[in-house]
């Protein structure tokens, strides 16, 4: 059985993606020069959130974590860096 806290995170993630699309769409209508940065911010927010949810689920269900050594770049570190940048950008707004 799936722990309710995990199911809530998984089920609300689709809403977070919709909000991310709306944020990008807003900048597309207002100032298209801001769209690349808006996309990167939403990538950081949604990507890191998805990574975190997946890691929590894998840990909870004793599923081995992904071996990051198989990739030529550190996915988690890059998502976290972009997430942190997005949070800094939100503070500036």
C-alpha positions, 0 to 999 in steps of 0.5 A: 500500500502506498503511504498517503503522503507519497500518493499526495505528492505524486497526485499533485505533481500533475498540477505543478506541471500545469502551473509551470506551463502557465508560468512559461505561457505568461512570459510568452505573452508578456515578454518573450525574451524572458521565456528561456529563463522561465523554462529553466526556472520551471525545469529546476522546480519541476525536475528537482521535485520529480527527482525528490519524489522518485528518490523518496519512493525508491527508498520507501519501497527498497528499490535501488537508487539510480546509479549516477555513475552511468551518466556523463553528468550528475543529474541530481546536482544539475537539477538541484542547482537549477532549483536553487537558481529558480528559488533565488529568482523568485525572491528577486521578483 
